[in-house]
Amino acid sequence: MASSIFTGVKFVPEEDNFLQRHVAFFDRNKDGIVYPSETFQGFRAIGCGYLLSAVASVFINIGLSSKTRPGKGFSLLFPIEVKNIHLAKHGSDSGVYDKDGRFVASKFEEIFAKHAHTHRDALTNEELKQLLKANKPNDRKGWIAGYTEWKILHYLCKDKNGLLHKDTVRAAYDEVKAVPENYNFLQRHVAFFDRNKDGIVYPSETFQGFRAIGCGYLLSTFAAVFINISLSSKTRPGKGFSFSFPIEVKNINLGIHSSDSGVYDKDGRFVASKFEEIFAKHAHTHRDALTNKELKELLKANREPNDCRGGILAFGEWKVLYNLCKDKNGLLQKETVRAVYDGSLFEQLEKQRSSKTHKNHS
């Protein structure tokens, strides 16, 4: 399902408030309010089934709505205000969030120091049960909430040996990551534009993604039309034509165009040697940055004979990147280019833009 285009002011979680960042994932349109439909979408996005997602959306929103809206009347829409999520902290938890929703590192380390007996940096299912039992005072409601959270996390994120790793738990406290860990670099790059994380990118989501990183309405519209029409059929082998022009993220390697740098291999994996080659061959002025002139040289060197389409696509990608990310001296830094290949740059740009928009309206 493609998300609707959102053009309002986005809610930006406080940088040091891990609880807000954790819950903000479920705020699908980033307006600071989580409705039951968004809770449902969030649970579906991280891999939960329809029944669990539906139960979670009812239970969580009914349970938290009034607590996060102090002084406001009852609402049958059961909205949750992200900025006040700390007011809904339940009992019988691990104490990793303090009363304001900030991360308490010592409490996090305590989880593994006390309960990770088999492996220092991972919990077995039995150790997880011990953790939950240790957190249970005379607080049935809080314990049920804590039990459910941990069990879902273990079910979704345990490894093949049934272990829940420390870095996975740490990531859950910070913010939910919807991009599967087994995605290769090209899939991660494209997954940013999959706004509702269902594995499909529709033109409306491509538009939203380009707007989110700072592109104007005209460029975003053009990109949505051109990219989705170009890649839809290629990433949907064996399927019929669709006027929705969906792009399947898992098959995005089938849409790799010619006249590119070769940094993605045929399967979409990152080729470090090809990435280094960009700067070894073309960064003449600064070892770890490209000037506009050097970028033109790179594009000319990569252009294959009689490949108009590939050349246009490569030109568009690099020029958009340069215009958005060049520094005050007109340089495109190596670390910036590296970040675009795995998609992390898009997340950074969206956060920067959201923060600026929020400040301008505050």
VMD Tcl script that draws the C-alpha trace (Angstrom):
set ca {
  {0.00 0.00 0.00}
  {1.47 3.34 -1.00}
  {1.43 6.08 1.60}
  {-0.34 9.34 0.98}
  {1.80 12.39 0.28}
  {2.43 14.33 3.46}
  {3.32 17.99 3.20}
  {2.86 19.29 6.76}
  {5.44 20.07 9.42}
  {7.17 16.90 10.58}
  {7.66 15.97 14.21}
  {11.33 15.57 15.12}
  {12.13 13.50 18.23}
  {14.52 15.07 20.73}
  {18.06 13.93 19.90}
  {18.74 12.48 23.36}
  {15.26 11.06 23.92}
  {15.58 7.43 22.92}
  {12.00 6.57 23.87}
  {10.62 9.21 21.48}
  {12.90 7.92 18.73}
  {11.79 4.36 19.43}
  {8.09 5.24 19.15}
  {8.53 7.69 16.25}
  {8.98 4.75 13.87}
  {5.27 4.02 14.26}
  {4.41 7.65 13.47}
  {4.24 6.83 9.79}
  {3.51 10.33 8.49}
  {5.78 12.04 11.04}
  {3.16 14.44 12.43}
  {3.88 13.57 16.06}
  {0.72 11.48 16.47}
  {0.43 7.70 16.25}
  {-3.04 6.41 15.35}
  {-4.05 2.72 15.53}
  {-3.74 2.40 11.74}
  {-0.12 3.59 11.99}
  {0.64 1.19 14.83}
  {-0.75 -1.58 12.63}
  {1.39 -0.49 9.67}
  {4.48 -0.31 11.87}
  {4.06 -3.83 13.22}
  {3.44 -5.15 9.71}
  {6.57 -3.34 8.49}
  {8.82 -5.10 11.01}
  {7.48 -8.52 10.08}
  {4.51 -9.18 12.39}
  {1.43 -10.96 11.07}
  {-1.96 -9.38 10.49}
  {-3.51 -10.74 13.70}
  {-0.66 -9.67 15.99}
  {-0.47 -6.26 14.29}
  {-4.21 -5.74 14.71}
  {-4.17 -6.78 18.38}
  {-1.13 -4.56 19.04}
  {-2.75 -1.52 17.41}
  {-5.87 -1.89 19.58}
  {-4.10 -2.77 22.84}
  {-1.30 -0.20 22.57}
  {-3.36 2.77 21.41}
  {-6.16 2.21 23.90}
  {-3.59 1.69 26.65}
  {-1.43 4.73 25.90}
  {-3.67 7.35 24.30}
  {-5.07 9.08 27.40}
  {-1.72 8.91 29.22}
  {0.09 10.79 26.45}
  {-2.62 13.46 26.12}
  {-2.81 15.04 29.58}
  {-5.57 17.64 29.92}
  {-7.22 16.61 26.68}
  {-10.59 14.93 26.31}
  {-11.24 11.31 25.39}
  {-10.93 10.51 21.69}
  {-12.34 7.49 19.88}
  {-9.41 7.80 17.46}
  {-7.07 6.81 20.34}
  {-4.14 8.96 19.22}
  {-0.76 8.69 20.97}
  {1.32 11.88 21.24}
  {4.96 10.95 20.69}
  {6.34 13.94 22.60}
  {4.57 12.73 25.76}
  {5.33 9.02 25.42}
  {7.41 9.07 28.62}
  {4.18 9.64 30.55}
  {3.03 6.17 29.49}
  {6.08 4.23 30.66}
  {4.88 1.00 32.24}
  {6.16 -0.67 35.39}
  {8.04 -3.99 35.53}
  {10.51 -2.84 32.86}
  {14.29 -2.88 32.78}
  {14.74 0.80 33.62}
  {16.75 1.47 30.46}
  {14.56 4.50 29.80}
  {14.52 7.06 32.62}
  {11.37 8.99 33.62}
  {11.87 11.41 30.71}
  {12.60 8.73 28.11}
  {16.36 9.13 28.00}
  {18.65 6.13 27.64}
  {20.35 4.86 30.82}
  {23.47 3.03 29.66}
  {24.20 1.45 33.05}
  {20.76 -0.17 33.14}
  {21.23 -1.51 29.65}
  {24.58 -3.07 30.52}
  {22.99 -4.53 33.66}
  {20.64 -6.65 31.53}
  {23.53 -8.64 30.09}
  {25.73 -8.54 33.19}
  {22.95 -10.14 35.25}
  {21.28 -12.47 32.77}
  {23.62 -13.32 29.86}
  {25.23 -16.41 31.40}
  {25.77 -18.54 28.29}
  {27.05 -15.82 25.94}
  {28.36 -12.49 27.21}
  {26.63 -10.41 24.52}
  {23.45 -12.40 23.86}
  {20.40 -13.80 25.62}
  {18.98 -17.29 25.22}
  {15.22 -17.83 25.46}
  {15.69 -19.25 28.99}
  {17.75 -16.22 30.06}
  {15.08 -13.93 28.65}
  {12.53 -15.69 30.84}
  {14.78 -15.08 33.85}
  {15.03 -11.40 32.94}
  {11.26 -11.08 32.70}
  {10.78 -12.91 35.99}
  {13.31 -10.64 37.72}
  {11.47 -7.53 36.47}
  {8.11 -8.71 37.84}
  {6.96 -7.10 41.08}
  {3.24 -6.88 41.96}
  {2.44 -5.21 38.66}
  {0.47 -7.50 36.41}
  {-0.34 -4.93 33.71}
  {3.25 -3.65 33.44}
  {4.66 -7.17 33.41}
  {2.34 -8.25 30.58}
  {3.43 -5.22 28.54}
  {7.11 -5.95 29.20}
  {6.69 -9.66 28.48}
  {4.99 -8.94 25.14}
  {7.66 -6.44 24.05}
  {10.54 -8.80 24.78}
  {8.85 -11.85 23.28}
  {8.09 -10.05 20.01}
  {11.68 -8.79 19.86}
  {13.04 -12.29 20.47}
  {10.68 -13.86 17.92}
  {11.57 -11.35 15.19}
  {15.29 -10.91 15.83}
  {16.75 -14.10 17.31}
  {19.52 -15.66 15.24}
  {19.59 -19.22 13.91}
  {20.80 -20.41 17.32}
  {17.91 -18.74 19.14}
  {20.10 -15.95 20.56}
  {19.02 -12.34 20.98}
  {22.17 -10.28 20.51}
  {23.15 -7.24 22.53}
  {23.50 -4.93 19.52}
  {20.00 -5.90 18.40}
  {18.54 -5.05 21.79}
  {20.48 -1.78 21.81}
  {19.05 -0.87 18.41}
  {15.50 -1.58 19.64}
  {15.90 0.94 22.46}
  {17.13 3.59 20.05}
  {14.68 3.27 17.18}
  {13.05 0.45 15.24}
  {14.90 -0.42 12.05}
  {12.56 -1.59 9.33}
  {15.16 -2.30 6.67}
  {16.00 -6.02 6.88}
  {19.60 -6.75 7.90}
  {20.02 -9.14 4.99}
  {19.41 -6.37 2.45}
  {22.47 -5.73 0.28}
  {23.80 -2.20 -0.29}
  {21.67 -1.50 -3.35}
  {18.51 -2.72 -1.61}
  {19.31 -0.53 1.41}
  {19.89 2.40 -0.92}
  {16.45 1.96 -2.48}
  {14.67 0.96 0.76}
  {14.68 4.59 1.92}
  {12.10 5.32 -0.75}
  {9.94 2.43 0.43}
  {8.18 4.72 2.88}
  {5.84 2.16 4.43}
  {8.45 -0.64 4.36}
  {6.34 -3.21 2.52}
  {9.07 -4.04 0.00}
  {7.39 -2.07 -2.81}
  {8.15 1.48 -3.95}
  {5.27 3.27 -5.67}
  {5.61 6.59 -7.52}
  {4.03 8.46 -4.58}
  {6.73 7.04 -2.30}
  {9.50 7.97 -4.72}
  {8.06 11.50 -4.70}
  {7.96 11.56 -0.89}
  {11.53 10.28 -0.69}
  {12.90 12.96 -3.00}
  {10.97 15.65 -1.13}
  {12.28 14.27 2.18}
  {15.92 14.71 1.13}
  {15.36 18.28 -0.04}
  {14.41 18.11 -3.71}
  {11.80 20.49 -5.10}
  {8.31 19.54 -6.25}
  {9.20 19.55 -9.96}
  {12.30 17.37 -9.64}
  {10.53 15.02 -7.21}
  {7.60 14.62 -9.58}
  {9.87 14.03 -12.57}
  {11.92 11.48 -10.60}
  {8.80 9.62 -9.46}
  {7.53 9.28 -13.02}
  {10.84 8.55 -14.73}
  {12.29 6.14 -12.13}
  {9.16 4.08 -11.54}
  {8.30 3.76 -15.21}
  {11.91 2.76 -15.98}
  {12.37 0.22 -13.18}
  {8.94 -1.26 -12.52}
  {8.86 -3.98 -15.17}
  {12.54 -4.85 -14.67}
  {12.12 -5.52 -10.96}
  {8.94 -7.59 -11.46}
  {10.07 -10.43 -13.74}
  {7.25 -12.71 -14.84}
  {4.54 -10.33 -13.66}
  {2.14 -8.39 -15.83}
  {2.19 -4.68 -16.56}
  {0.83 -2.47 -13.78}
  {-0.35 1.14 -14.06}
  {0.74 1.57 -10.43}
  {4.36 1.17 -11.63}
  {5.58 -0.57 -8.45}
  {9.27 -1.29 -7.91}
  {10.13 -4.44 -5.96}
  {13.07 -3.67 -3.67}
  {14.25 -7.28 -3.46}
  {14.79 -7.33 -7.25}
  {16.32 -3.87 -7.63}
  {19.60 -5.41 -8.85}
  {17.73 -6.28 -12.07}
  {17.34 -2.54 -12.66}
  {21.06 -1.66 -12.52}
  {21.79 0.58 -15.48}
  {24.86 0.72 -17.68}
  {27.37 3.60 -17.77}
  {27.65 3.49 -13.98}
  {30.69 3.25 -11.71}
  {30.44 -0.50 -11.03}
  {30.35 0.06 -7.26}
  {27.35 -2.27 -7.12}
  {27.98 -5.73 -8.56}
  {25.33 -7.63 -10.55}
  {23.63 -8.74 -7.31}
  {23.65 -5.28 -5.71}
  {26.57 -5.87 -3.37}
  {29.11 -3.15 -2.61}
  {32.46 -3.43 -4.43}
  {34.99 -1.54 -2.30}
  {37.71 -1.54 -4.95}
  {35.41 0.14 -7.48}
  {34.44 2.77 -4.94}
  {38.09 3.57 -4.18}
  {38.77 3.71 -7.91}
  {36.40 6.69 -8.28}
  {38.66 8.87 -6.13}
  {41.96 7.31 -7.20}
  {41.18 8.15 -10.85}
  {39.25 11.40 -10.61}
  {39.96 13.21 -7.32}
  {42.91 15.26 -8.55}
  {42.48 18.42 -6.47}
  {41.59 16.81 -3.14}
  {42.29 13.17 -2.38}
  {38.94 12.53 -0.66}
  {36.60 14.83 -2.57}
  {35.38 15.62 -6.09}
  {35.01 19.04 -7.66}
  {32.26 19.73 -10.18}
  {34.79 19.49 -13.01}
  {36.09 16.15 -11.73}
  {32.53 14.85 -11.48}
  {32.00 15.68 -15.15}
  {35.21 13.81 -15.93}
  {33.94 10.78 -13.98}
  {30.64 10.76 -15.86}
  {32.42 11.06 -19.21}
  {34.77 8.18 -18.33}
  {31.88 5.92 -17.30}
  {29.74 6.69 -20.34}
  {29.48 3.65 -22.58}
  {29.20 4.17 -26.37}
  {25.65 4.49 -27.71}
  {24.18 4.30 -24.20}
  {21.97 7.36 -23.99}
  {19.64 5.98 -21.31}
  {22.39 4.80 -18.96}
  {24.29 8.03 -19.40}
  {21.23 10.14 -18.56}
  {20.47 8.07 -15.46}
  {24.05 8.30 -14.21}
  {24.16 12.05 -14.91}
  {20.90 12.61 -13.03}
  {21.99 10.57 -9.99}
  {25.36 12.24 -9.60}
  {24.10 15.77 -10.30}
  {21.29 15.50 -7.75}
  {23.81 14.17 -5.22}
  {26.27 16.97 -5.97}
  {23.67 19.75 -5.76}
  {22.27 18.44 -2.47}
  {25.51 17.50 -0.74}
  {28.40 19.63 -1.98}
  {30.08 21.58 0.80}
  {30.60 25.34 0.92}
  {33.68 24.95 -1.29}
  {31.77 23.04 -3.96}
  {33.32 19.69 -3.02}
  {31.53 16.35 -2.87}
  {33.22 14.53 -0.02}
  {34.19 10.85 -0.18}
  {32.32 9.96 3.03}
  {29.17 11.51 1.57}
  {29.42 9.41 -1.59}
  {30.06 6.31 0.54}
  {26.90 7.00 2.56}
  {24.72 7.29 -0.53}
  {25.65 3.79 -1.67}
  {24.12 2.16 1.43}
  {21.26 4.66 1.74}
  {22.34 6.09 5.10}
  {22.88 9.50 3.51}
  {19.17 9.75 2.72}
  {18.29 9.24 6.39}
  {20.77 11.97 7.36}
  {19.35 14.41 4.80}
  {15.79 13.74 5.91}
  {16.66 14.35 9.56}
  {18.48 17.58 8.69}
  {15.57 18.84 6.60}
  {12.99 17.84 9.21}
  {14.99 19.58 11.93}
  {15.24 22.81 9.90}
  {11.51 22.73 9.09}
  {10.65 22.13 12.73}
  {12.82 25.06 13.88}
  {11.32 27.38 11.26}
  {7.82 26.63 12.54}
  {8.63 26.73 16.26}
}
mol new
graphics top color blue
foreach p $ca { graphics top sphere $p radius 0.5 }
foreach p [lrange $ca 0 end-1] q [lrange $ca 1 end] { graphics top cylinder $p $q radius 0.2 }
display resetview
